[in-house]
Amino acid sequence: MIDKLELLLALAKERHFGARRRGLWRYPSRRCRPASSSSRKSSASCWCNAARDSRALRRNGERTLDWARRIVGDARAMRQEINTLKDGLSGEIAIAAIPTALGMVASLTTPFRARHPNVRFRIVSSTSIAVLGLLENLEVDAGLTYLENEPLGKVRAIPLYNESYRLLTSPDGMFGDRDQVTWKEVGQVPLCLLTPDMQNRRIIDRALRSAGVEATPTLTSNSIIVLYTHVKTGRWASVMPAQLAQTLGLSDAVRTIPIVDPTVTYSVGLVVPQRDPLTPLIAALAQVAREVAPTLES
């Protein structure tokens, strides 16, 4: 039974039958596979049946998926708790994090592993929307994302720190000699920024619009490393969270200048499934998050 529900979650991950173009669901079943041209009519009939099945799955899908996630999640939690009673805390924790929070992951994983050395971690970089999708579909155990800017859905949130913003530029660049700059002034600078699918970019765009200007980036990327390497040349500027700028360890060739008027802050934190009880691994991770949060504020 559980393996069939796992398969249903895999279908949800692939947006039901959308993966057939990539070969995962090339044919609805082996008996529908056309062996010759004479079987094309039969194959077409099978595809019509598959399409009807797909529409039915969409009509009832959300409720079915809710139950599948609940049952599969409970089964995994039960197995994990039994294993913990026998062998102590072990296994893997998968965390999806927004790019601007990747530099803070070590603040969680390092103290956690000091307590529980038999636990492994898998960290993936995702958009804030993807973080919630991966968490909902049980593909990751926890996420690091913004807590208050866009809806979170059915999760437990543990605030870690407030993200504020800095202009990163060279000392001889535009406004490079300033102690602070306004968002309106930042709008005059040729910037390299994250792509619009990233919530950090949407936050920056909103802050600029509130100052009466629009972002006109000369380079966009979904990688913080790409932005960072361009800023390091001294010929580019960017807007990044203050904590991330500290983590990157910027050289003397780059200044990090507070952006004001207005001062913009957003809460970033750990999100875990809305489940009671939590699995032993996630309960332990949540405890570490609560303990380290006071140390993460800039």
Residue, then its C-alpha position, 0 to 999 in steps of 0.5 A: m500500500i505504501d509503495k503505491l502511495e509513494l508512486l502517487l507522490a512521484l506522479a505529483k512531483e512530475r505534475h501527473f502525466g507531464a513527464r511522459r515527454r521526458g520518458l518517465w511515462r512514455y506509455p500508460s502501460r506495457r500492454c498499450r505500447p505499440a509494437s507496429s504501425s497496425s497497433r497505432k489505433s489501439s495506442a491512441s485509445c490507450w492515450c485517450n484513456a490515460a488522458r481521462d485518468s489524468r483529468a480524473l486525477r486532477r479533479n480529485g487529486e488534491r484531496t487524494l494527495d493530501w491523504a497520500r502525503r499524510i499516510v506516507g509521512d506518518a509511515r516514514a515517521m514511524r520507521q524513523e522513530i523505531n530506528t531511533l529507539k534502537d540505534g539513536l538518531s541517524g539517517e539523512i536530513a534534506i534541506a531546501a534553501i533559498p539562495t540568499a540563505l545558503g550561507m547560513v545553513a552551516s549555522l544549523t548543520t554544524p551544531f546539529r552534527a556535533r550532537h548527532p554525528n551519525v546524521r547526514f545532510r543533503i542541501v539543495s538550492s531552490t526558489s521560495i516557491a519550490v522550497l514549499g513544493l518540495l516540502e509539501n511533497l515530502e521530497v525534503d524534510a525542511g526548508l530555509t525561506y522567507l516567512e512573511n513576504e508571501p504565503l507559506g501554507k501548511v508549515r511550522a515556521i521557526p524565525l532565524y534572523n531578519e534580512s536587511y539589504r546592502l549595496l555592494t560596489s567598488p570604492d570608486g563606483m557610483f556612491g562607493d564613498r557613501d556611508q549609506v544610500t537610499w533605494k532611489e539612489v540604488g535605482q540609478v546604479p547598473l546592477c547585477l541581480l537575481t532572476p525574477d523567479m527568486q523572491n529576493r529579487r521580487i523584494i528588491d523590485r518592490a523596494l525600488r518601486s516604493a522609491g519611485v524607480e524600476a530595477t534595470p539590471t545589466l546582468t541577472s542570474n539564479s546563482i549568488i556566486v555569479l553575482y558575487t564574482h562579478v561584484k568582485t571585479g570592481r566593475w559591477a554592483s549588486v544588492m545583497p542581504a547584509q548577512l550574506a555579504q558578511t558570509l562571503g567575506l568581501s575583499d577590500a575592493v568591495r564596499t557593503i553600504p546600508i540601504v535606507d529610506p526606507t529600511v527594509t527587513y524580512s524574516v528568514g527562518l526554518v520551515v518544517p511540515q505541519r505534523d504532530p509529532l515531528t519525526p525525531l530528526i526534524a524535531a532535533l533540527a527544530q530545537v537547534a534552530r531555536e537555540v541558534a536563532p538569537t546568535l544569527e541577528s546582524 
